[in-house]
Amino acid sequence: MEFKPETIGMSDKPDKKREELKGKVLNLKDLVSYQDGTVASRMIINRKAGSITLFSFDENEGLSEHTAPYDATVTILEGECEVWVAGQTFSMKEGETIIFPANVPHALSAVTRFKMSLTMIRE
């Protein structure tokens, strides 16, 4: 799957489904479901300053190499994946986090079905 960071919104407009999450204890991996043969996502925070989006990847799915103009963190919520950052490969599993530096090529691919949280900071 080709990932375009600019497709993740920068609106400060409230979204009813996101608003319903506020002030509650959440288990992030329960907020996004697997879908056969694809990548699914759910944005839980969306502000001009940044966003938090949850993703689920079916086995063998991934995000193609791309760059973003700002730093981002990826935390694995469930399963295993491989991540590439500036030509280095990392194996990641539940509970691990990596920081993608701004303007540095990166990609990822599911080893097993996996879920992740992507936090992008724009300021």
VMD Tcl script that builds the backbone (N, CA, C; Angstrom):
set m [mol new atoms 369]
animate dup $m
set s [atomselect $m all]
$s set {name element resname resid chain x y z} {
  {N N MET 1 A 0.848 -1.174 0.000}
  {CA C MET 1 A 0.000 0.000 0.000}
  {C C MET 1 A 0.890 1.232 0.000}
  {N N GLU 2 A 0.605 2.181 -0.869}
  {CA C GLU 2 A 1.349 3.427 -0.878}
  {C C GLU 2 A 0.769 4.342 0.183}
  {N N PHE 3 A 1.641 4.887 1.017}
  {CA C PHE 3 A 1.214 5.755 2.108}
  {C C PHE 3 A 1.581 7.183 1.790}
  {N N LYS 4 A 0.628 8.067 1.887}
  {CA C LYS 4 A 0.865 9.483 1.651}
  {C C LYS 4 A 0.505 10.242 2.922}
  {N N PRO 5 A 1.513 10.702 3.683}
  {CA C PRO 5 A 1.233 11.370 4.943}
  {C C PRO 5 A 0.288 12.554 4.791}
  {N N GLU 6 A 0.330 13.215 3.646}
  {CA C GLU 6 A -0.535 14.372 3.459}
  {C C GLU 6 A -2.012 13.987 3.381}
  {N N THR 7 A -2.314 12.685 3.250}
  {CA C THR 7 A -3.715 12.262 3.219}
  {C C THR 7 A -4.297 12.155 4.616}
  {N N ILE 8 A -3.467 12.214 5.633}
  {CA C ILE 8 A -3.981 12.205 6.991}
  {C C ILE 8 A -4.300 13.648 7.348}
  {N N GLY 9 A -5.573 13.898 7.622}
  {CA C GLY 9 A -6.116 15.250 7.773}
  {C C GLY 9 A -5.433 16.109 8.813}
  {N N MET 10 A -5.603 17.397 8.653}
  {CA C MET 10 A -5.040 18.348 9.596}
  {C C MET 10 A -6.137 19.255 10.141}
  {N N SER 11 A -7.354 18.787 10.160}
  {CA C SER 11 A -8.494 19.574 10.591}
  {C C SER 11 A -8.596 19.601 12.105}
  {N N ASP 12 A -9.071 20.707 12.646}
  {CA C ASP 12 A -9.374 20.794 14.071}
  {C C ASP 12 A -10.860 20.600 14.312}
  {N N LYS 13 A -11.622 20.259 13.274}
  {CA C LYS 13 A -13.058 20.068 13.427}
  {C C LYS 13 A -13.318 18.812 14.256}
  {N N PRO 14 A -14.263 18.883 15.210}
  {CA C PRO 14 A -14.566 17.696 16.006}
  {C C PRO 14 A -15.242 16.617 15.168}
  {N N ASP 15 A -14.958 15.386 15.493}
  {CA C ASP 15 A -15.573 14.233 14.856}
  {C C ASP 15 A -16.275 13.462 15.966}
  {N N LYS 16 A -17.561 13.170 15.780}
  {CA C LYS 16 A -18.353 12.548 16.838}
  {C C LYS 16 A -17.727 11.259 17.356}
  {N N LYS 17 A -17.263 10.391 16.446}
  {CA C LYS 17 A -16.681 9.125 16.888}
  {C C LYS 17 A -15.410 9.341 17.698}
  {N N ARG 18 A -14.599 10.329 17.309}
  {CA C ARG 18 A -13.381 10.622 18.077}
  {C C ARG 18 A -13.732 11.269 19.404}
  {N N GLU 19 A -14.725 12.142 19.401}
  {CA C GLU 19 A -15.130 12.823 20.636}
  {C C GLU 19 A -15.612 11.814 21.684}
  {N N GLU 20 A -16.250 10.728 21.236}
  {CA C GLU 20 A -16.762 9.722 22.164}
  {C C GLU 20 A -15.642 8.980 22.891}
  {N N LEU 21 A -14.421 9.050 22.393}
  {CA C LEU 21 A -13.287 8.363 23.013}
  {C C LEU 21 A -12.685 9.156 24.169}
  {N N LYS 22 A -12.933 10.446 24.197}
  {CA C LYS 22 A -12.291 11.318 25.196}
  {C C LYS 22 A -12.778 11.018 26.608}
  {N N GLY 23 A -11.842 11.073 27.548}
  {CA C GLY 23 A -12.165 10.889 28.955}
  {C C GLY 23 A -12.458 9.452 29.330}
  {N N LYS 24 A -12.039 8.496 28.487}
  {CA C LYS 24 A -12.269 7.083 28.761}
  {C C LYS 24 A -10.945 6.328 28.744}
  {N N VAL 25 A -10.886 5.230 29.471}
  {CA C VAL 25 A -9.730 4.337 29.412}
  {C C VAL 25 A -9.902 3.485 28.159}
  {N N LEU 26 A -8.870 3.466 27.322}
  {CA C LEU 26 A -8.952 2.786 26.034}
  {C C LEU 26 A -7.893 1.696 25.910}
  {N N ASN 27 A -8.232 0.638 25.232}
  {CA C ASN 27 A -7.252 -0.355 24.809}
  {C C ASN 27 A -7.118 -0.132 23.303}
  {N N LEU 28 A -6.044 0.526 22.886}
  {CA C LEU 28 A -5.917 0.975 21.504}
  {C C LEU 28 A -6.071 -0.145 20.486}
  {N N LYS 29 A -5.537 -1.319 20.778}
  {CA C LYS 29 A -5.620 -2.388 19.780}
  {C C LYS 29 A -7.044 -2.872 19.550}
  {N N ASP 30 A -7.956 -2.567 20.466}
  {CA C ASP 30 A -9.358 -2.942 20.284}
  {C C ASP 30 A -10.135 -1.934 19.445}
  {N N LEU 31 A -9.534 -0.810 19.109}
  {CA C LEU 31 A -10.242 0.254 18.384}
  {C C LEU 31 A -10.127 0.143 16.871}
  {N N VAL 32 A -9.330 -0.811 16.372}
  {CA C VAL 32 A -9.215 -1.033 14.929}
  {C C VAL 32 A -9.227 -2.542 14.687}
  {N N SER 33 A -9.992 -2.959 13.687}
  {CA C SER 33 A -10.151 -4.385 13.395}
  {C C SER 33 A -9.349 -4.786 12.164}
  {N N TYR 34 A -8.980 -6.058 12.112}
  {CA C TYR 34 A -8.323 -6.595 10.925}
  {C C TYR 34 A -9.340 -6.734 9.803}
  {N N GLN 35 A -8.868 -6.532 8.578}
  {CA C GLN 35 A -9.674 -6.771 7.393}
  {C C GLN 35 A -8.821 -7.608 6.444}
  {N N ASP 36 A -9.378 -8.700 5.972}
  {CA C ASP 36 A -8.638 -9.634 5.116}
  {C C ASP 36 A -8.058 -8.934 3.893}
  {N N GLY 37 A -6.752 -9.161 3.671}
  {CA C GLY 37 A -6.091 -8.702 2.459}
  {C C GLY 37 A -5.850 -7.210 2.342}
  {N N THR 38 A -5.925 -6.482 3.443}
  {CA C THR 38 A -5.762 -5.031 3.339}
  {C C THR 38 A -5.255 -4.409 4.640}
  {N N VAL 39 A -5.136 -3.101 4.610}
  {CA C VAL 39 A -4.750 -2.292 5.759}
  {C C VAL 39 A -5.969 -1.464 6.143}
  {N N ALA 40 A -6.308 -1.464 7.422}
  {CA C ALA 40 A -7.414 -0.641 7.913}
  {C C ALA 40 A -6.854 0.406 8.861}
  {N N SER 41 A -7.546 1.540 8.979}
  {CA C SER 41 A -7.060 2.582 9.884}
  {C C SER 41 A -8.213 3.278 10.579}
  {N N ARG 42 A -7.895 3.882 11.709}
  {CA C ARG 42 A -8.855 4.694 12.466}
  {C C ARG 42 A -8.103 5.821 13.147}
  {N N MET 43 A -8.434 7.045 12.794}
  {CA C MET 43 A -7.814 8.207 13.417}
  {C C MET 43 A -8.529 8.477 14.738}
  {N N ILE 44 A -7.752 8.632 15.821}
  {CA C ILE 44 A -8.380 8.900 17.111}
  {C C ILE 44 A -8.121 10.320 17.609}
  {N N ILE 45 A -7.067 10.962 17.109}
  {CA C ILE 45 A -6.793 12.383 17.396}
  {C C ILE 45 A -6.400 13.025 16.083}
  {N N ASN 46 A -6.942 14.203 15.816}
  {CA C ASN 46 A -6.617 14.907 14.575}
  {C C ASN 46 A -6.626 16.407 14.843}
  {N N ARG 47 A -5.439 16.966 14.911}
  {CA C ARG 47 A -5.292 18.403 15.158}
  {C C ARG 47 A -4.248 18.961 14.200}
  {N N LYS 48 A -4.222 20.268 14.066}
  {CA C LYS 48 A -3.217 20.900 13.204}
  {C C LYS 48 A -1.810 20.564 13.670}
  {N N ALA 49 A -1.638 20.397 14.980}
  {CA C ALA 49 A -0.318 20.106 15.537}
  {C C ALA 49 A 0.107 18.663 15.309}
  {N N GLY 50 A -0.856 17.765 15.040}
  {CA C GLY 50 A -0.512 16.372 14.813}
  {C C GLY 50 A -1.712 15.465 14.920}
  {N N SER 51 A -1.448 14.167 14.757}
  {CA C SER 51 A -2.538 13.196 14.783}
  {C C SER 51 A -2.048 11.873 15.353}
  {N N ILE 52 A -3.028 11.071 15.806}
  {CA C ILE 52 A -2.766 9.694 16.218}
  {C C ILE 52 A -3.732 8.827 15.433}
  {N N THR 53 A -3.161 7.874 14.696}
  {CA C THR 53 A -3.959 6.982 13.871}
  {C C THR 53 A -3.585 5.538 14.183}
  {N N LEU 54 A -4.590 4.692 14.328}
  {CA C LEU 54 A -4.387 3.271 14.565}
  {C C LEU 54 A -4.524 2.533 13.245}
  {N N PHE 55 A -3.677 1.551 13.035}
  {CA C PHE 55 A -3.700 0.762 11.804}
  {C C PHE 55 A -3.721 -0.719 12.142}
  {N N SER 56 A -4.399 -1.494 11.292}
  {CA C SER 56 A -4.281 -2.954 11.345}
  {C C SER 56 A -3.849 -3.417 9.963}
  {N N PHE 57 A -2.917 -4.355 9.938}
  {CA C PHE 57 A -2.360 -4.883 8.693}
  {C C PHE 57 A -2.598 -6.372 8.641}
  {N N ASP 58 A -3.179 -6.841 7.557}
  {CA C ASP 58 A -3.278 -8.276 7.363}
  {C C ASP 58 A -1.873 -8.790 7.039}
  {N N GLU 59 A -1.654 -10.081 7.212}
  {CA C GLU 59 A -0.355 -10.684 6.920}
  {C C GLU 59 A 0.073 -10.350 5.491}
  {N N ASN 60 A 1.344 -10.018 5.332}
  {CA C ASN 60 A 1.972 -9.666 4.045}
  {C C ASN 60 A 1.559 -8.299 3.488}
  {N N GLU 61 A 0.794 -7.524 4.226}
  {CA C GLU 61 A 0.469 -6.163 3.803}
  {C C GLU 61 A 1.526 -5.220 4.355}
  {N N GLY 62 A 1.585 -3.997 3.840}
  {CA C GLY 62 A 2.558 -3.043 4.335}
  {C C GLY 62 A 2.335 -1.665 3.762}
  {N N LEU 63 A 3.256 -0.790 4.081}
  {CA C LEU 63 A 3.274 0.568 3.543}
  {C C LEU 63 A 4.564 0.725 2.750}
  {N N SER 64 A 4.454 1.185 1.516}
  {CA C SER 64 A 5.628 1.339 0.666}
  {C C SER 64 A 6.521 2.468 1.185}
  {N N GLU 65 A 7.752 2.460 0.711}
  {CA C GLU 65 A 8.711 3.473 1.158}
  {C C GLU 65 A 8.205 4.866 0.809}
  {N N HIS 66 A 8.334 5.765 1.791}
  {CA C HIS 66 A 7.902 7.151 1.619}
  {C C HIS 66 A 8.648 8.007 2.638}
  {N N THR 67 A 8.486 9.304 2.546}
  {CA C THR 67 A 9.020 10.234 3.537}
  {C C THR 67 A 7.884 11.117 4.016}
  {N N ALA 68 A 8.092 11.767 5.129}
  {CA C ALA 68 A 7.140 12.743 5.667}
  {C C ALA 68 A 7.946 13.954 6.128}
  {N N PRO 69 A 7.363 15.130 6.060}
  {CA C PRO 69 A 8.101 16.336 6.428}
  {C C PRO 69 A 8.193 16.594 7.930}
  {N N TYR 70 A 7.779 15.601 8.736}
  {CA C TYR 70 A 7.808 15.765 10.195}
  {C C TYR 70 A 8.090 14.408 10.838}
  {N N ASP 71 A 8.551 14.448 12.096}
  {CA C ASP 71 A 8.830 13.221 12.835}
  {C C ASP 71 A 7.533 12.465 13.118}
  {N N ALA 72 A 7.647 11.142 13.237}
  {CA C ALA 72 A 6.506 10.304 13.587}
  {C C ALA 72 A 6.998 9.141 14.435}
  {N N THR 73 A 6.142 8.667 15.333}
  {CA C THR 73 A 6.459 7.462 16.096}
  {C C THR 73 A 5.462 6.368 15.739}
  {N N VAL 74 A 5.971 5.150 15.693}
  {CA C VAL 74 A 5.139 3.974 15.478}
  {C C VAL 74 A 5.335 3.070 16.686}
  {N N THR 75 A 4.216 2.668 17.301}
  {CA C THR 75 A 4.233 1.720 18.407}
  {C C THR 75 A 3.433 0.496 17.987}
  {N N ILE 76 A 4.048 -0.673 18.116}
  {CA C ILE 76 A 3.381 -1.912 17.750}
  {C C ILE 76 A 2.467 -2.326 18.906}
  {N N LEU 77 A 1.184 -2.495 18.592}
  {CA C LEU 77 A 0.177 -2.839 19.595}
  {C C LEU 77 A -0.079 -4.335 19.682}
  {N N GLU 78 A 0.211 -5.043 18.567}
  {CA C GLU 78 A -0.068 -6.477 18.495}
  {C C GLU 78 A 0.631 -7.037 17.265}
  {N N GLY 79 A 1.160 -8.246 17.352}
  {CA C GLY 79 A 1.767 -8.890 16.200}
  {C C GLY 79 A 3.208 -8.474 15.953}
  {N N GLU 80 A 3.681 -8.748 14.720}
  {CA C GLU 80 A 5.077 -8.480 14.361}
  {C C GLU 80 A 5.160 -7.896 12.958}
  {N N CYS 81 A 6.178 -7.038 12.765}
  {CA C CYS 81 A 6.410 -6.441 11.448}
  {C C CYS 81 A 7.898 -6.190 11.256}
  {N N GLU 82 A 8.251 -5.864 10.028}
  {CA C GLU 82 A 9.594 -5.377 9.710}
  {C C GLU 82 A 9.463 -3.930 9.295}
  {N N VAL 83 A 10.418 -3.131 9.736}
  {CA C VAL 83 A 10.436 -1.704 9.447}
  {C C VAL 83 A 11.775 -1.370 8.805}
  {N N TRP 84 A 11.732 -0.508 7.798}
  {CA C TRP 84 A 12.954 -0.022 7.160}
  {C C TRP 84 A 13.025 1.484 7.357}
  {N N VAL 85 A 14.182 1.934 7.859}
  {CA C VAL 85 A 14.425 3.364 8.055}
  {C C VAL 85 A 15.809 3.659 7.501}
  {N N ALA 86 A 15.860 4.509 6.497}
  {CA C ALA 86 A 17.131 4.914 5.894}
  {C C ALA 86 A 18.006 3.706 5.537}
  {N N GLY 87 A 17.389 2.657 5.006}
  {CA C GLY 87 A 18.140 1.489 4.564}
  {C C GLY 87 A 18.408 0.442 5.623}
  {N N GLN 88 A 18.082 0.710 6.886}
  {CA C GLN 88 A 18.267 -0.270 7.962}
  {C C GLN 88 A 16.956 -1.008 8.194}
  {N N THR 89 A 17.050 -2.309 8.459}
  {CA C THR 89 A 15.876 -3.126 8.729}
  {C C THR 89 A 15.794 -3.445 10.212}
  {N N PHE 90 A 14.578 -3.332 10.757}
  {CA C PHE 90 A 14.325 -3.627 12.165}
  {C C PHE 90 A 13.134 -4.571 12.262}
  {N N SER 91 A 13.254 -5.603 13.094}
  {CA C SER 91 A 12.124 -6.459 13.424}
  {C C SER 91 A 11.472 -5.885 14.667}
  {N N MET 92 A 10.147 -5.736 14.615}
  {CA C MET 92 A 9.441 -5.135 15.747}
  {C C MET 92 A 8.287 -6.030 16.176}
  {N N LYS 93 A 7.991 -5.954 17.493}
  {CA C LYS 93 A 6.880 -6.728 18.043}
  {C C LYS 93 A 6.133 -5.864 19.064}
  {N N GLU 94 A 5.042 -6.432 19.557}
  {CA C GLU 94 A 4.177 -5.731 20.497}
  {C C GLU 94 A 4.962 -5.020 21.600}
  {N N GLY 95 A 4.601 -3.762 21.830}
  {CA C GLY 95 A 5.216 -2.972 22.897}
  {C C GLY 95 A 6.419 -2.154 22.458}
  {N N GLU 96 A 6.923 -2.384 21.259}
  {CA C GLU 96 A 8.103 -1.654 20.792}
  {C C GLU 96 A 7.692 -0.424 19.971}
  {N N THR 97 A 8.553 0.592 20.045}
  {CA C THR 97 A 8.308 1.871 19.364}
  {C C THR 97 A 9.543 2.276 18.587}
  {N N ILE 98 A 9.319 2.909 17.440}
  {CA C ILE 98 A 10.408 3.472 16.647}
  {C C ILE 98 A 10.023 4.882 16.229}
  {N N ILE 99 A 11.017 5.747 16.111}
  {CA C ILE 99 A 10.789 7.117 15.643}
  {C C ILE 99 A 11.266 7.215 14.205}
  {N N PHE 100 A 10.368 7.634 13.319}
  {CA C PHE 100 A 10.734 7.915 11.932}
  {C C PHE 100 A 11.121 9.382 11.853}
  {N N PRO 101 A 12.389 9.675 11.570}
  {CA C PRO 101 A 12.812 11.076 11.479}
  {C C PRO 101 A 12.190 11.759 10.249}
  {N N ALA 102 A 11.951 13.038 10.369}
  {CA C ALA 102 A 11.424 13.823 9.252}
  {C C ALA 102 A 12.341 13.690 8.040}
  {N N ASN 103 A 11.731 13.589 6.862}
  {CA C ASN 103 A 12.433 13.581 5.574}
  {C C ASN 103 A 13.372 12.396 5.353}
  {N N VAL 104 A 13.208 11.324 6.125}
  {CA C VAL 104 A 14.025 10.120 5.975}
  {C C VAL 104 A 13.126 9.006 5.437}
  {N N PRO 105 A 13.542 8.314 4.358}
  {CA C PRO 105 A 12.717 7.251 3.798}
  {C C PRO 105 A 12.475 6.121 4.804}
  {N N HIS 106 A 11.226 5.652 4.839}
  {CA C HIS 106 A 10.872 4.541 5.714}
  {C C HIS 106 A 9.712 3.762 5.103}
  {N N ALA 107 A 9.565 2.499 5.544}
  {CA C ALA 107 A 8.511 1.607 5.066}
  {C C ALA 107 A 8.303 0.546 6.128}
  {N N LEU 108 A 7.211 -0.232 5.983}
  {CA C LEU 108 A 7.003 -1.347 6.895}
  {C C LEU 108 A 6.173 -2.421 6.227}
  {N N SER 109 A 6.292 -3.637 6.770}
  {CA C SER 109 A 5.604 -4.792 6.206}
  {C C SER 109 A 5.237 -5.762 7.323}
  {N N ALA 110 A 4.049 -6.336 7.223}
  {CA C ALA 110 A 3.576 -7.290 8.226}
  {C C ALA 110 A 4.298 -8.626 8.093}
  {N N VAL 111 A 4.828 -9.140 9.197}
  {CA C VAL 111 A 5.355 -10.499 9.263}
  {C C VAL 111 A 4.187 -11.409 9.640}
  {N N THR 112 A 3.413 -10.971 10.631}
  {CA C THR 112 A 2.134 -11.580 11.000}
  {C C THR 112 A 1.114 -10.446 10.906}
  {N N ARG 113 A -0.144 -10.756 11.066}
  {CA C ARG 113 A -1.107 -9.666 11.220}
  {C C ARG 113 A -0.600 -8.799 12.368}
  {N N PHE 114 A -0.679 -7.486 12.209}
  {CA C PHE 114 A -0.251 -6.638 13.318}
  {C C PHE 114 A -1.041 -5.337 13.337}
  {N N LYS 115 A -1.023 -4.715 14.521}
  {CA C LYS 115 A -1.667 -3.425 14.725}
  {C C LYS 115 A -0.630 -2.461 15.260}
  {N N MET 116 A -0.785 -1.196 14.870}
  {CA C MET 116 A 0.159 -0.185 15.319}
  {C C MET 116 A -0.544 1.146 15.551}
  {N N SER 117 A 0.099 1.972 16.321}
  {CA C SER 117 A -0.326 3.347 16.532}
  {C C SER 117 A 0.708 4.248 15.888}
  {N N LEU 118 A 0.250 5.193 15.064}
  {CA C LEU 118 A 1.122 6.159 14.385}
  {C C LEU 118 A 0.817 7.540 14.955}
  {N N THR 119 A 1.840 8.165 15.535}
  {CA C THR 119 A 1.691 9.527 16.063}
  {C C THR 119 A 2.561 10.447 15.230}
  {N N MET 120 A 1.923 11.437 14.602}
  {CA C MET 120 A 2.654 12.411 13.794}
  {C C MET 120 A 2.553 13.773 14.461}
  {N N ILE 121 A 3.695 14.413 14.603}
  {CA C ILE 121 A 3.767 15.750 15.188}
  {C C ILE 121 A 4.164 16.714 14.083}
  {N N ARG 122 A 3.331 17.710 13.845}
  {CA C ARG 122 A 3.569 18.614 12.715}
  {C C ARG 122 A 4.258 19.920 13.112}
  {N N GLU 123 A 4.300 20.246 14.364}
  {CA C GLU 123 A 4.907 21.532 14.757}
  {C C GLU 123 A 6.268 21.330 15.365}
}
mol reanalyze $m
mol bondsrecalc $m
mol representation Tube
mol addrep $m
